[in-house]
């Protein structure tokens, strides 16, 4: 059905990781120890080991459509999902009860 091959996604991974570091801070050591490919992207001290600039930004800086209390509520909601450690992320059920969703 599809004859044209897509480019490898592997080349996009370092840029994606750099963006995540910019928004979330560096990944916890525990996560790097569990990662099958951590040594491809991080040195033994947990530093990002690629020649890609990690931007100086945050989720708060990136959100430009909301202001004041709505922005704060949204960022609290977002921070419950966007976490390095999977076990720290809220479930969909837990998120459904979040004040930000229930006040829309």
N, C-alpha and C positions, 0 to 999 in steps of 0.2 A: 504494500500500500504506500509506504513512504520510502522513496529511493534515495533521497538526499540525507546524508549523515549529518547529524548535529555536531558542532564542535564539542570537545571534551569539556565537561564542567569543572574538571580538576583545576584548570587555570583560573577559574573564578573564585575558588575557595579562599586563597590568601586575602583577597580584597574583601570578601564577606567576613572573614574572621577579624580583619582590621576594623571594619565597620562595627562589628559587635563589641570589640574592645573599646572603641570610641564611645559607644552608647552605654555600655554596662560596666566598664572598667575591666581590668584583667580577669581572666577566668581563675577560679580557685585551684589551688595546687591539687586538691583531692580530685577534681574533674580531670585535670591534665594527667594524673596518674592512671586514671581509668581509661583514658582515650587511647584507642588503637593506633592513631596516627599523630598523636601529640608531638612526637619527636620530629615530625616533618615540618612543624610550624612553630615550635617553642623550644628554647634551649633548656638545659638542665636546671636553670634557676627560674623557669617559668616565664621568661621574657619572650615576646613575639620575635621570632627569628627570620623575618622576611624583610625584603627591601621595599616595603610599602608603608607610607606614612600613615600613622594612626591619627586621625583628626582630633582636635581639641573641641569636643562638642558633648552634648548630653541629650537625653530624651526631652528635657525641658526646653533646651535651645531649639530643638527640631520642631516642636509643636508650635505652629504659627497661627492656627485657626481658632483657638480658644483663648480666653483670657480669664484672669481672676480665679474665682472659686471653681468655675467649670473646668478650667485648665488643671487646677490642683486635683480635683476629683478624677478627671480622666487619667492624669499621670499616676495617681495611686492605683487606679484600676489596671492600667497598662503594666505597672511594675509587678503586679501579682501574676502576670503571665510571662513576661519577658525576663527570664532568669537563667543564669548559666546552669544551675543545678536542676535537673528535671524534677527531682523529688520536692523541690521548693515551689514549683509552679502550682497554682490553684487549678482545680478541675473545672470543667465547663459548668458543672452543677454549682460549685461554689461561686463561680463568677456571675452566674445568673442572679444571685442575691446581692450583688454589689450595688451600693447606693448610686453610683454613676449611671448604671444601666436602668435602674428603677426610677430615676428622676428625669428621664428623657421625655 
